[in-house]
Amino acid sequence: MFSISPPMKKAWLLVFCCCAVGFNTVFSQAPDFFLKSADDELAIEVSRGEQSVTIALYFIKASQYESVLIERSDNQQLNFSQCKYIKFNDSANDTVVLSKKDTYPMPFANDIYYRVKTITKDGVTRIYPSVRLPGVQNVKQE
């Protein structure tokens, strides 16, 4: 009969867990068009216009933020660059809805990923997961 020693069982369990986490990280898909944060403090919605992309932000506790950055990339996890900067004033309400336009978006044929980075008045920086705006494919209409 085949037997595995306890240290070997731990090693195989570690390998299995690493593979499972790695598989999920590599093949996970960003949500399309809309994302609500796990802490329910922020939601982001993206939509395509004729020449621009509209980014709508919904804040529940906006008075805690010093500033918010909207970033974009053609990769879900890498190479994000700032496309909008929003500075909050001291009189900001708790519930705020903002709409910003990305007037120089990436090519519409490609998927675009947008994410939000917040900086609180206490200096805490949070980077939220990205939301995907699927690329537009050329479709012939008959």
C-alpha positions as CSV (number, residue, x, y, z in Angstrom):
1,M,0.0,0.0,0.0
2,F,1.2,3.5,-0.8
3,S,1.7,5.9,2.1
4,I,2.5,9.6,2.3
5,S,4.4,11.0,5.2
6,P,2.9,13.9,7.1
7,P,5.6,16.4,5.9
8,M,4.9,15.3,2.3
9,K,1.2,15.8,2.9
10,K,1.8,19.4,4.0
11,A,4.0,20.0,1.0
12,W,1.4,18.7,-1.4
13,L,-1.3,20.8,0.3
14,L,0.8,23.9,0.0
15,V,1.4,23.2,-3.7
16,F,-2.3,22.7,-4.3
17,C,-3.3,25.9,-2.4
18,C,-0.7,28.0,-4.3
19,C,-1.9,26.6,-7.7
20,A,-5.6,27.2,-6.8
21,V,-4.9,30.8,-5.7
22,G,-2.6,31.4,-8.8
23,F,-5.2,30.0,-11.2
24,N,-7.9,32.2,-9.7
25,T,-5.7,35.3,-9.9
26,V,-4.6,34.8,-13.5
27,F,-8.0,33.8,-14.9
28,S,-10.4,35.9,-12.9
29,Q,-12.4,38.4,-14.9
30,A,-13.0,42.0,-14.0
31,P,-16.7,42.9,-13.8
32,D,-18.1,44.6,-16.9
33,F,-19.5,48.2,-16.8
34,F,-20.2,48.3,-13.0
35,L,-18.5,47.6,-9.7
36,K,-19.6,48.1,-6.1
37,S,-16.8,48.0,-3.5
38,A,-16.9,45.3,-0.8
39,D,-17.2,48.0,1.9
40,D,-20.2,49.6,0.1
41,E,-18.5,53.0,0.2
42,L,-17.9,53.3,-3.5
43,A,-19.4,52.2,-6.8
44,I,-18.1,52.9,-10.3
45,E,-20.0,52.6,-13.6
46,V,-18.4,53.1,-17.1
47,S,-20.2,53.5,-20.4
48,R,-19.1,54.3,-23.9
49,G,-20.2,57.4,-25.8
50,E,-19.4,58.4,-29.4
51,Q,-16.0,59.9,-28.8
52,S,-15.5,59.4,-25.0
53,V,-16.1,57.2,-22.0
54,T,-18.3,58.3,-19.1
55,I,-17.2,57.3,-15.6
56,A,-19.9,57.6,-12.9
57,L,-18.8,57.5,-9.3
58,Y,-21.1,56.9,-6.3
59,F,-19.7,57.7,-2.9
60,I,-21.5,56.9,0.4
61,K,-19.0,58.7,2.8
62,A,-17.4,61.3,0.5
63,S,-16.5,63.6,3.3
64,Q,-13.7,61.3,4.4
65,Y,-11.8,61.8,1.1
66,E,-9.1,64.3,0.3
67,S,-8.9,63.3,-3.4
68,V,-9.8,60.5,-5.8
69,L,-7.9,59.4,-8.9
70,I,-9.5,57.6,-11.8
71,E,-7.0,55.4,-13.6
72,R,-7.2,53.4,-16.9
73,S,-5.2,50.6,-18.5
74,D,-5.5,48.0,-21.3
75,N,-4.5,45.3,-18.8
76,Q,-6.6,44.2,-15.8
77,Q,-3.7,44.3,-13.3
78,L,-0.8,46.3,-14.8
79,N,0.2,49.7,-16.3
80,F,-2.6,51.9,-14.9
81,S,-2.2,55.6,-15.6
82,Q,-4.2,58.5,-14.2
83,C,-6.9,60.0,-16.5
84,K,-8.8,62.1,-13.9
85,Y,-8.1,63.8,-10.6
86,I,-10.9,64.9,-8.3
87,K,-10.2,67.1,-5.2
88,F,-12.8,67.1,-2.5
89,N,-13.4,70.3,-0.5
90,D,-14.1,70.3,3.2
91,S,-17.8,70.9,2.7
92,A,-18.3,67.7,0.7
93,N,-21.6,65.8,1.5
94,D,-21.4,62.2,2.5
95,T,-23.5,61.0,-0.4
96,V,-22.0,62.2,-3.7
97,V,-22.6,61.2,-7.3
98,L,-20.0,62.4,-9.9
99,S,-19.8,61.9,-13.6
100,K,-16.5,62.4,-15.5
101,K,-15.6,62.0,-19.1
102,D,-12.5,60.4,-20.4
103,T,-12.2,62.4,-23.6
104,Y,-9.0,60.6,-24.8
105,P,-9.8,57.0,-24.2
106,M,-7.9,54.0,-25.5
107,P,-9.0,52.5,-28.8
108,F,-12.6,51.3,-28.7
109,A,-11.7,48.0,-30.3
110,N,-9.8,47.0,-27.1
111,D,-11.0,46.2,-23.6
112,I,-10.3,49.1,-21.2
113,Y,-10.0,48.8,-17.5
114,Y,-10.8,51.6,-15.1
115,R,-10.1,51.7,-11.4
116,V,-10.4,54.2,-8.6
117,K,-7.7,55.2,-6.1
118,T,-8.9,57.1,-3.0
119,I,-6.8,59.1,-0.6
120,T,-8.5,59.9,2.7
121,K,-8.0,63.1,4.8
122,D,-6.0,60.9,7.2
123,G,-3.6,59.9,4.3
124,V,-4.9,56.4,3.8
125,T,-4.7,55.3,0.2
126,R,-7.1,52.6,-1.2
127,I,-7.0,51.1,-4.6
128,Y,-10.2,49.4,-5.7
129,P,-10.5,46.6,-8.2
130,S,-10.8,47.4,-11.8
131,V,-14.0,47.4,-13.9
132,R,-13.9,46.3,-17.5
133,L,-15.3,48.2,-20.5
134,P,-15.4,45.6,-23.2
135,G,-14.0,46.5,-26.6
136,V,-16.3,47.2,-29.5
137,Q,-15.9,44.7,-32.3
138,N,-16.5,45.5,-36.0
139,V,-19.9,44.0,-36.8
140,K,-21.3,44.2,-40.4
141,Q,-25.0,45.0,-40.5
142,E,-27.0,43.6,-43.3
